[in-house]
């Protein structure tokens, strides 16, 4: 009875939501009139929560259009002299790094305000003198992040995240491994007081952001978002004008020419400073790249995929032999985006010397090229250097693409609106018997799509104007216009084209990322006098051919062959990138080998498929690290890997991990994998939008149902990954298999209840079935709350600085139990694990086990993870399955508390022979119910039938049952029913 009442209540809430938002779709003009009419009603709460401040680009154009003058005075503000501060701002006045009476912002939270009097209305730059806290004082290697409000408002989106950069240099001499391969150098932070203007954290713009002050009193609020910092002052000043090249050239001293033809060659990898630890030196085996890196690794270039974000900069220093003018030439490669240009700002001695060095374009090139900085007529620019030390800085930017990115955002939002309105109009189902009259049923839809088709054509032309050739992005715009043209040929079919609309949105959002991605690789920089002869930079056909022969030959040399494995060393395969391998090899050389007296050889392996090939060839290593978890059960089933539980002290290591994480590695009473990394599901929410809508963070699924009508009527929604059913099944106590592991347990009544709850979210409560990018829509505000994983967290942390202070995380919604507690079970588990092979000789097995315990220990996992992040950037944040090591990474404390609270409730799917069919068939069942509107009970019963059929087939193959179906042996599936208390034992 109570269940029926709750169901009716939920349906009434949904009907209310549909009634509020399910009005006919209006044209732009009609919608404006309707909005104006609604403003007089006190009951109107509908608002577009995704609406945010304009971009700086738009505001700057508006100020120019309105003839707002440049600032008329210079205003200096002592940082210590704030007029107000928030209660949570941990600020004081004191001394730091040689400066007295400075503002000490010891924790990145809260705000301070300053009152400024402007003699006239005007546009200003804001400059600050600051010192990021060093690591000993609680700082990390991330840039400082602040937000700025002027007179109570953020003037543009970029004001939410202002980046104050750090600087890094290489530390110590070059290092090499035993084989002679160069190891990547460590870095040190260059600590000093720095002066810089406020710029956007994404590096979209080549020059500082501008701020509009009214005549008279103005309030500037500075909020700390990330990293502790000491601040000495702020200074407001008029926008600095950037002169043209011809004007600058006129100011060069008249230096008489002589016969000198000096060429200064700067190796790209021998940089002086970089402002991001993510920028990495790389090795390149091409002919003419110096120093040579054929048989051995030599880090002989810099950049590529590690130098691809706006604002990332590299500085090189050099000595000019005499006063005079010089040309700048690069040996560089830009080959990762077909026909798409990238851009760099060129600084000389800390400043962009003239207009033409802003947004310098580097077209696509499939190979290394010699690129001289020159004007459109091919005449090299001249740079005047006095005798002595100078610097060249190159900073990545994507400013020429900003207008296109803004249009992509607008079109993407319009496509989301159209998709939502089509769902409302069709009742979220495809009725084959309904005949649509698009002009009458959804007025304005044809016109909106036709306008969008024109916009795509215009974007195609804009891209062609920038890149001069057809690139992948412009091709997508062109095909999107064609898709819309085909759609408009039969307008009455538009209501059935929601998948096409969703695909269009996904395609154009991917182009946004491509336009912001700016990889560029440098081998050498040449500073040369005008008449100097430069070395050849482009290899010919014969050099390329011979280089191919050489690299192929060296790939077969003994030092690179996996079959040359010595019994006197531990042979380890690691399925990760070069940086991970080098870091672990160095730790093993410094700590494991001296203690245990055996050399460790770690091989970089690209594909887990090599395990099968290695088994066939008889060249398996002793240990494999980072093996994808999904394949480990198959290895155990085929007796290829060793049971860790056979070691007498195995339980000490196994107890470090959540029993729920261990589920995939259990087979036949043994443990066949040690989890290496961990994933987790948590709930992300936009604090600003929930507050705006008067909503609180939900604790249970019932709370989610209650908030959905408010979200829906405000053009927002809640996100649940459509392919993750673990929340509902596990929270209701549903097991996937029977205790003996021989059949599916999804025929139980509670399994049907969980399945229906899952599909009702999309069928009854209106959650989106297809979401192209939760990250992007969370960032935009159209999905202000939802469930994501570790990758989502890192994406938001690294790539969404403009909302850094506006989102938070919470445990996922749970199901209230009879005792009043809330069960929050969810799959997450370990994406990668470590295995020990049965082929490992008995005499080396104990040493291999010692290495496994050493590698997964608290201390080594912590050092491994901290080194990765400190020297290679926060994108290398190590998500160790060792909970203590995980807690030791540089998390925000409030985020760590949430993650560990959810960690208690991790529960992975167990494995059984034929169990791969479970995910597949449950996914098919969801499609039948959520998309084809079939009966959920019938769909689940069909899935169970197919799962059992495949399981029996595999049970016969592996002798669990005979041909007549008689049981020969059983599995013992462990049941996880209590949250893990091990989380409470760690040191935070």
Residue pairs with C-beta under 8 A, 6 or more apart in sequence:
10 705
10 764
10 765
11 764
13 705
13 706
13 708
13 709
14 708
14 709
14 764
14 765
14 766
16 709
17 708
17 709
17 712
17 713
17 766
18 424
18 712
18 766
20 46
20 709
20 712
20 713
21 46
21 424
21 712
21 713
21 715
22 424
24 425
24 441
24 442
24 443
25 421
25 424
25 425
25 442
25 443
25 444
25 445
26 34
26 443
26 444
27 443
27 444
27 447
27 448
28 444
28 448
30 443
30 444
38 44
38 46
45 710
45 713
45 714
46 713
46 714
46 715
47 692
47 714
47 715
48 714
48 715
49 689
49 692
49 693
49 714
49 715
49 716
49 781
49 782
49 784
50 413
50 715
50 716
50 780
50 781
50 782
51 781
52 157
52 780
52 781
53 153
53 154
53 155
53 156
53 157
53 159
54 62
54 156
54 157
55 156
55 157
55 158
55 402
55 406
56 156
56 157
56 158
56 159
56 200
56 205
56 209
56 210
57 204
57 205
57 402
57 403
57 406
58 156
58 406
59 155
59 156
59 212
60 210
63 123
63 210
63 212
68 121
68 122
68 123
68 212
69 120
69 121
69 122
69 123
70 122
70 123
70 238
70 239
71 118
71 120
71 122
71 123
71 124
71 213
71 236
71 237
71 238
71 239
72 118
72 119
72 120
72 122
72 238
73 118
73 119
73 120
74 235
74 236
74 237
74 238
75 116
75 118
75 124
75 235
75 236
75 237
76 233
76 234
76 235
76 236
77 114
77 116
77 220
77 233
77 234
77 235
77 236
78 101
78 232
78 233
79 102
79 103
79 128
79 231
79 232
79 233
79 234
80 93
80 101
80 102
80 103
81 114
82 91
82 103
82 112
82 113
82 114
83 113
83 114
83 115
84 112
84 113
85 91
85 110
85 111
85 112
85 113
86 110
86 111
86 112
87 110
88 109
88 110
89 105
89 109
89 110
89 111
89 112
89 224
90 105
90 106
90 107
90 109
90 110
91 103
91 104
91 105
91 106
91 110
91 112
92 103
92 104
92 106
93 101
93 102
93 103
93 104
94 100
94 101
94 102
94 104
95 101
95 102
96 102
96 104
96 131
96 230
97 131
97 134
97 191
97 192
97 193
97 230
98 193
99 131
99 193
99 230
99 232
102 131
102 230
102 231
102 232
103 112
103 230
103 231
103 232
104 230
105 224
105 228
105 229
105 230
105 231
106 133
106 138
106 228
107 224
107 228
108 145
108 224
108 225
108 226
108 227
108 228
109 224
110 223
110 224
111 221
111 222
111 223
111 224
112 221
112 222
113 219
113 220
113 221
113 222
114 219
114 220
114 222
114 234
115 217
115 218
115 219
115 220
116 213
116 217
116 218
116 219
116 220
116 236
117 216
117 217
117 218
118 213
118 214
118 215
118 216
118 218
119 215
120 215
121 212
121 213
121 214
121 215
122 212
122 213
122 238
123 210
123 211
123 212
123 213
123 238
123 239
124 210
124 211
124 212
124 213
124 236
124 237
124 238
124 239
125 197
125 198
125 208
125 209
125 210
125 211
125 236
125 237
125 238
125 239
125 240
126 148
126 197
126 198
126 208
126 209
126 211
126 220
126 234
126 235
126 236
127 195
127 196
127 197
127 198
127 208
127 234
127 235
127 236
127 237
128 164
128 195
128 196
128 197
128 198
128 231
128 232
128 233
128 234
128 235
129 193
129 194
129 195
129 231
129 232
129 233
130 144
130 164
130 193
130 194
130 195
130 196
130 229
130 230
130 231
130 232
131 191
131 192
131 193
131 194
131 229
131 230
131 232
132 139
132 143
132 144
132 164
132 166
132 191
132 227
132 228
132 229
133 139
133 227
133 228
133 229
133 230
134 189
134 191
135 141
135 189
137 228
138 228
139 227
139 228
139 229
140 227
140 870
140 890
141 166
141 168
141 189
141 277
141 869
141 870
141 873
141 874
142 166
142 226
142 227
142 874
143 163
143 164
143 165
143 166
143 201
143 226
143 227
143 275
143 276
144 163
144 164
144 165
144 166
144 226
144 227
144 229
145 161
145 162
145 163
145 164
145 201
145 224
145 225
145 226
145 227
145 801
145 804
146 161
146 162
146 164
146 198
146 222
146 223
146 224
146 225
147 154
147 159
147 160
147 161
147 162
147 222
147 223
147 225
147 805
148 154
148 159
148 162
148 198
148 211
148 220
148 221
148 222
148 223
149 159
149 219
149 220
149 221
149 223
150 159
150 211
150 212
150 213
150 218
150 219
150 220
150 221
151 214
151 218
151 219
152 219
152 221
154 160
155 211
155 212
156 209
157 802
158 200
158 201
158 202
158 204
158 205
158 209
158 802
159 209
160 801
160 802
160 803
160 804
160 805
160 806
161 200
161 201
161 202
161 225
161 801
161 802
161 803
161 804
162 198
162 199
162 200
162 201
162 209
163 199
163 200
163 201
163 203
163 311
163 801
164 194
164 196
164 229
165 194
165 196
165 275
165 276
165 311
165 313
166 189
166 190
166 275
167 189
167 190
167 192
167 194
167 273
167 274
167 275
167 315
168 187
168 188
168 189
168 190
168 273
168 274
168 275
168 276
168 277
169 187
169 188
169 190
169 271
169 272
169 273
169 274
170 185
170 186
170 187
170 188
170 271
171 185
171 186
171 187
171 188
172 185
172 186
174 182
174 183
174 185
175 182
175 183
175 185
175 586
176 182
176 183
177 183
177 582
177 585
177 589
178 589
178 599
179 296
179 559
180 296
181 296
181 297
182 283
182 296
182 297
182 298
182 299
183 582
183 585
183 586
184 280
184 281
184 299
184 579
184 582
184 871
185 281
185 299
186 871
187 277
187 870
187 871
190 273
193 232
197 208
197 209
198 208
198 209
198 211
199 205
199 208
199 209
199 311
200 209
200 311
200 802
201 311
201 801
201 802
202 309
202 310
202 311
202 516
202 801
202 802
203 309
203 310
203 311
203 312
203 395
203 396
203 397
203 398
204 310
204 397
204 398
204 399
204 402
204 516
205 397
205 399
205 402
206 345
206 352
206 358
206 359
206 395
206 397
206 399
207 239
207 240
207 242
207 352
207 358
208 239
210 239
211 236
213 236
220 234
222 234
223 805
225 801
225 804
225 805
226 804
242 352
242 354
242 355
242 358
243 354
243 355
244 354
244 355
244 356
245 354
245 355
245 356
245 375
245 381
247 354
248 353
248 354
249 382
252 325
252 382
252 384
253 323
253 384
255 323
255 324
255 325
257 531
260 321
260 322
260 529
261 528
261 529
261 531
261 532
261 533
262 321
262 322
262 528
262 529
262 532
263 526
263 527
263 528
263 529
263 532
263 533
263 534
263 535
264 318
264 319
264 320
264 321
264 526
264 527
264 528
265 524
265 525
265 526
265 535
266 316
266 318
266 392
266 524
266 525
266 526
266 527
267 290
267 300
267 523
267 524
268 301
268 302
268 303
268 316
268 521
268 522
268 523
268 524
268 525
269 281
269 299
269 300
269 301
269 302
270 316
271 302
271 314
271 315
271 316
272 315
272 316
272 317
272 391
273 314
273 315
274 312
274 313
274 314
274 315
275 311
275 312
275 313
276 309
276 311
276 312
276 313
276 873
277 870
277 871
277 872
277 873
278 306
278 309
278 312
278 872
278 873
278 874
278 875
279 302
279 303
279 306
279 307
279 312
279 314
280 302
280 304
280 306
280 307
280 579
280 872
281 299
281 300
281 301
281 302
282 299
282 301
282 302
282 303
282 304
282 306
282 521
283 293
283 297
283 298
283 299
283 300
283 301
284 293
284 300
284 301
284 521
284 523
285 293
285 294
285 547
285 551
286 367
286 368
286 539
286 547
287 539
287 543
287 544
287 546
287 547
288 331
288 368
288 536
288 537
288 538
288 539
288 543
289 300
289 301
289 368
289 523
290 300
290 523
290 524
291 298
291 300
292 298
292 300
293 299
293 300
294 547
294 550
294 551
294 554
295 554
295 557
295 559
300 523
301 521
301 522
301 523
302 314
302 521
302 522
303 314
303 519
303 520
303 521
303 522
304 336
304 519
304 520
304 521
305 336
305 519
307 314
307 396
307 518
307 519
307 520
307 521
308 396
308 517
308 518
308 519
308 520
309 396
309 516
309 518
310 396
310 397
310 398
310 516
310 518
311 395
311 396
311 397
312 395
312 396
313 347
313 393
313 394
313 395
313 396
314 393
314 394
314 522
315 347
315 391
315 392
315 393
316 391
316 392
316 393
316 525
317 389
317 390
317 391
318 389
318 390
318 391
318 392
318 527
319 388
319 389
319 390
320 326
320 385
320 386
320 387
320 388
320 389
320 390
320 527
321 387
322 387
323 384
323 385
323 386
323 387
324 384
324 385
324 529
325 382
325 383
325 384
325 385
325 529
325 530
326 382
326 383
326 384
326 385
326 527
326 528
326 529
326 530
327 372
327 373
327 380
327 381
327 382
327 383
327 526
327 527
327 528
327 529
327 530
328 346
328 372
328 373
328 381
328 383
328 392
328 525
328 526
328 527
329 370
329 371
329 372
329 373
329 525
329 526
329 528
329 534
330 370
330 371
330 372
330 373
330 522
330 524
330 525
330 526
331 368
331 369
331 370
331 371
331 522
331 523
331 524
331 525
331 526
331 537
332 362
332 368
332 369
332 371
332 520
332 521
332 522
332 523
333 365
333 367
333 368
333 369
333 520
333 521
333 523
334 341
334 342
334 362
334 363
334 364
334 365
334 519
334 520
334 521
335 364
335 365
335 366
335 367
336 517
336 519
337 364
337 471
337 472
337 514
337 517
337 519
338 364
338 471
338 472
339 363
339 364
339 467
339 469
339 470
339 471
339 472
340 364
340 467
340 471
340 472
340 473
340 514
340 515
341 361
341 362
341 363
341 364
341 466
341 467
342 361
342 362
342 396
342 398
342 518
342 519
342 520
343 359
343 360
343 361
343 362
343 396
343 397
343 398
343 399
343 400
343 518
344 360
344 362
344 394
344 395
344 396
344 397
344 518
344 520
345 352
345 357
345 358
345 359
345 360
345 394
345 395
345 397
346 352
346 353
346 357
346 360
346 373
346 392
346 393
346 394
347 353
347 357
347 391
347 392
347 393
347 394
347 395
348 357
348 383
348 390
348 391
348 392
349 390
349 391
350 391
350 393
352 358
353 383
356 375
356 381
357 373
357 381
358 399
359 397
359 399
359 400
360 373
361 400
362 371
362 520
363 467
363 468
364 467
364 471
367 538
367 539
368 523
368 537
368 538
368 539
369 537
369 538
370 534
370 537
370 538
372 380
373 380
373 381
374 380
374 381
375 381
380 530
382 530
385 527
392 525
392 527
394 520
394 522
396 518
396 520
397 518
398 405
398 515
398 516
398 518
400 466
401 466
401 515
401 516
403 462
404 459
404 462
404 463
404 515
405 512
405 515
405 516
407 455
407 459
408 459
408 508
408 509
408 511
408 512
408 515
409 512
409 780
411 452
411 455
411 456
411 508
412 505
412 508
412 509
412 512
412 776
412 780
413 780
413 782
414 448
414 452
415 452
415 501
415 504
415 505
415 508
416 505
416 777
416 782
417 715
418 445
418 448
418 449
418 501
419 498
419 501
419 502
419 505
420 715
421 442
421 445
422 442
422 494
422 495
422 497
422 498
422 501
423 498
423 766
425 441
425 442
425 495
426 495
426 496
426 498
428 763
428 766
429 933
430 496
435 492
436 492
436 493
436 494
436 495
437 492
438 445
438 446
438 491
438 492
438 494
438 495
439 446
439 491
441 495
442 494
442 495
445 491
445 494
446 488
446 491
446 494
449 484
449 487
449 488
449 494
450 484
450 488
452 484
453 481
453 484
453 485
453 488
456 477
456 478
456 480
456 481
456 484
457 477
457 478
457 481
459 474
459 477
460 474
460 477
460 478
460 481
463 471
463 473
463 474
463 477
464 470
464 474
467 474
472 514
473 511
473 514
473 515
476 507
476 508
476 510
476 511
477 508
477 511
480 504
480 507
480 508
483 500
483 504
484 504
487 493
487 494
487 497
487 500
499 770
502 770
502 772
505 772
506 772
506 773
509 772
509 773
509 776
512 776
526 534
526 535
528 534
539 547
554 560
558 564
562 573
562 603
562 610
562 614
562 619
562 621
563 617
563 619
565 571
565 601
565 619
565 621
566 601
567 841
567 844
568 598
568 599
569 598
569 599
569 600
569 601
570 598
570 599
570 600
570 601
570 622
570 623
570 844
570 847
570 848
570 851
571 601
571 603
571 621
571 622
571 623
572 600
572 601
572 602
572 603
572 621
572 622
572 623
572 624
572 625
572 851
573 602
573 603
573 605
573 610
573 611
573 614
573 621
573 623
573 624
573 625
574 580
574 581
574 584
574 602
574 603
574 604
574 605
574 624
574 625
574 626
575 605
575 606
575 607
575 608
575 624
575 625
575 626
575 627
575 628
575 832
576 604
576 625
576 626
577 604
578 604
579 868
579 872
579 876
580 626
580 868
581 602
581 603
581 604
583 864
583 867
583 868
584 602
584 625
584 855
584 864
585 600
585 602
587 860
587 863
587 864
587 867
588 600
588 602
588 851
589 600
591 854
591 860
592 600
592 851
592 854
593 599
593 600
596 847
596 850
596 851
598 847
600 851
602 625
603 621
605 624
608 627
608 628
608 631
611 620
611 624
611 627
611 631
611 635
611 640
614 620
614 621
615 640
615 839
618 839
620 837
620 839
620 840
621 837
622 836
622 837
622 840
622 844
622 848
623 834
623 835
623 836
623 837
623 840
623 848
623 851
623 852
624 834
624 835
624 837
625 676
625 834
625 855
626 676
626 677
626 832
626 834
627 673
627 832
627 833
627 834
627 835
628 831
628 832
629 664
629 665
629 673
629 675
629 829
629 830
629 831
629 832
629 833
630 664
632 641
632 664
632 665
632 672
632 673
632 833
632 835
633 664
633 665
633 667
633 672
633 911
633 915
635 641
635 672
635 835
636 643
636 665
636 667
636 668
636 670
636 672
636 673
637 667
637 913
637 958
639 838
640 837
640 838
641 672
641 673
641 835
641 836
641 837
641 838
642 672
642 835
642 836
642 837
642 838
642 840
642 845
643 670
643 671
643 672
644 650
644 653
644 654
644 670
644 671
644 672
644 673
644 674
644 836
644 849
644 852
645 651
645 654
645 669
645 670
645 671
646 670
647 846
647 849
649 853
650 671
653 674
653 852
653 853
653 856
654 662
654 671
654 674
655 982
656 856
656 882
656 883
656 884
656 982
657 674
657 675
657 881
657 882
657 883
658 883
658 903
658 904
658 906
658 980
658 982
658 983
659 974
659 976
659 980
660 829
660 905
660 906
660 907
660 908
660 976
660 980
661 675
661 678
661 828
661 829
661 830
661 881
661 906
661 908
662 671
662 675
662 908
663 829
663 907
663 908
663 909
663 910
663 911
663 974
663 976
664 673
664 829
664 830
664 908
664 909
664 910
664 911
665 671
665 672
665 673
665 674
665 675
665 833
666 672
666 910
666 911
666 974
667 911
667 971
668 971
669 972
672 835
673 833
673 834
673 835
674 833
674 834
674 835
674 852
674 856
675 829
675 830
675 832
675 833
675 834
675 881
676 830
676 832
676 833
676 834
676 856
676 880
676 881
677 830
677 831
677 832
677 878
677 879
677 880
677 881
678 790
678 828
678 829
678 830
678 831
678 879
678 880
678 881
678 883
678 886
678 903
678 906
679 789
679 790
679 791
679 828
679 829
679 830
679 831
679 879
680 789
680 790
680 826
680 828
680 899
680 902
680 903
680 906
681 724
681 726
681 727
681 787
681 788
681 789
681 812
681 826
681 827
681 828
681 902
682 787
682 788
682 789
682 793
682 809
682 810
682 811
682 812
682 898
682 899
682 902
683 697
683 698
683 785
683 786
683 787
683 809
683 810
683 811
683 812
683 813
684 778
684 785
684 786
684 787
684 788
684 792
684 793
684 796
684 807
684 808
684 809
685 697
685 784
685 785
685 807
685 808
685 809
685 810
686 778
686 781
686 784
686 785
686 803
686 806
686 807
687 806
687 807
687 808
688 806
689 716
689 781
689 784
689 785
690 696
690 697
690 784
690 785
693 710
693 711
693 714
693 716
694 710
695 707
695 710
695 711
696 703
697 785
697 810
698 704
698 706
698 707
698 785
698 813
699 813
699 814
699 822
700 813
700 814
700 815
700 816
700 822
701 728
701 757
701 813
701 814
701 815
702 816
703 813
704 718
704 813
705 765
707 718
707 785
708 717
708 718
708 765
708 766
708 767
711 717
711 718
711 784
711 785
712 766
715 782
716 781
716 782
716 783
716 784
717 766
717 767
717 768
717 782
717 783
718 767
718 783
718 785
718 786
719 767
719 768
719 771
719 774
719 777
719 778
719 783
719 785
719 786
719 787
719 788
720 727
720 761
720 767
720 786
720 787
721 774
721 787
721 788
722 762
722 769
722 770
722 771
722 926
722 930
723 923
723 926
724 787
724 826
724 827
725 754
725 755
725 758
725 922
725 926
726 825
726 826
726 827
726 907
726 909
727 758
727 787
727 812
727 813
727 825
727 826
728 754
728 755
728 757
728 758
729 736
729 751
729 754
729 755
729 758
730 823
730 825
730 826
730 827
730 907
731 754
731 814
731 815
731 823
731 824
731 825
732 750
732 753
732 754
732 757
732 815
733 750
733 977
734 745
734 746
734 748
734 750
734 751
734 754
735 745
735 973
735 975
736 744
736 745
736 746
736 909
736 910
736 915
736 918
737 743
737 744
737 745
737 910
737 912
737 915
737 973
738 744
738 745
738 973
739 972
739 973
739 975
740 967
740 970
740 971
740 972
740 973
741 910
741 912
741 970
741 971
741 972
741 973
742 912
742 951
742 955
742 960
742 961
742 967
742 970
742 971
743 948
743 951
744 918
744 944
744 947
744 948
744 951
745 751
746 755
746 918
746 922
746 940
746 943
746 944
746 947
747 941
747 944
751 940
752 936
752 937
752 940
755 922
755 925
755 936
755 940
756 936
756 937
758 926
759 926
759 929
759 930
759 936
761 767
762 768
762 769
762 930
763 929
763 930
763 933
768 783
769 930
769 931
771 777
771 783
774 783
774 786
774 788
774 792
775 788
775 792
775 795
775 796
775 799
775 800
777 783
778 784
778 786
778 788
778 796
778 807
779 796
779 800
779 802
779 803
787 812
789 828
790 879
793 809
793 895
794 874
794 875
794 877
796 803
796 807
797 804
797 874
797 877
798 874
798 875
800 807
808 894
808 895
809 895
809 898
809 899
810 898
811 824
811 898
811 901
811 902
811 905
812 824
812 826
812 902
813 824
814 822
814 823
814 824
814 825
814 905
815 822
815 823
816 822
816 823
817 823
823 905
824 902
824 904
824 905
825 905
825 907
826 902
826 905
826 906
826 907
827 906
827 907
827 908
827 909
828 906
828 908
829 906
829 908
830 881
830 908
833 881
834 852
834 855
834 856
836 845
836 848
836 849
836 852
840 848
854 860
855 861
856 881
856 882
857 882
858 882
858 884
858 885
858 888
861 878
861 880
861 882
861 884
861 885
862 880
862 884
862 885
862 888
862 889
864 878
864 880
865 877
865 878
865 880
865 885
865 888
865 889
866 878
866 888
866 889
866 890
868 876
868 877
868 878
869 876
869 877
869 878
869 889
869 890
877 889
878 885
878 886
878 889
879 886
880 886
880 889
883 900
883 903
883 982
883 983
883 986
884 986
884 987
887 896
887 900
887 986
887 987
887 988
891 899
893 988
896 988
897 988
900 983
900 986
900 988
901 983
903 980
903 983
904 979
904 980
904 981
904 983
905 979
906 980
907 976
909 915
909 918
909 919
910 973
910 974
912 951
912 971
912 973
913 951
913 954
913 955
913 957
913 958
913 960
914 947
914 950
914 951
914 952
914 953
914 954
914 955
915 951
917 946
917 947
917 950
917 951
918 947
921 942
921 943
921 944
921 946
921 947
922 943
924 939
924 943
925 936
925 939
925 940
925 942
925 943
928 934
928 939
928 942
929 935
929 936
929 939
952 961
952 965
955 961
956 962
956 963
959 968
959 969
960 967
960 968
960 969
960 970
960 971
961 967
961 968
962 968
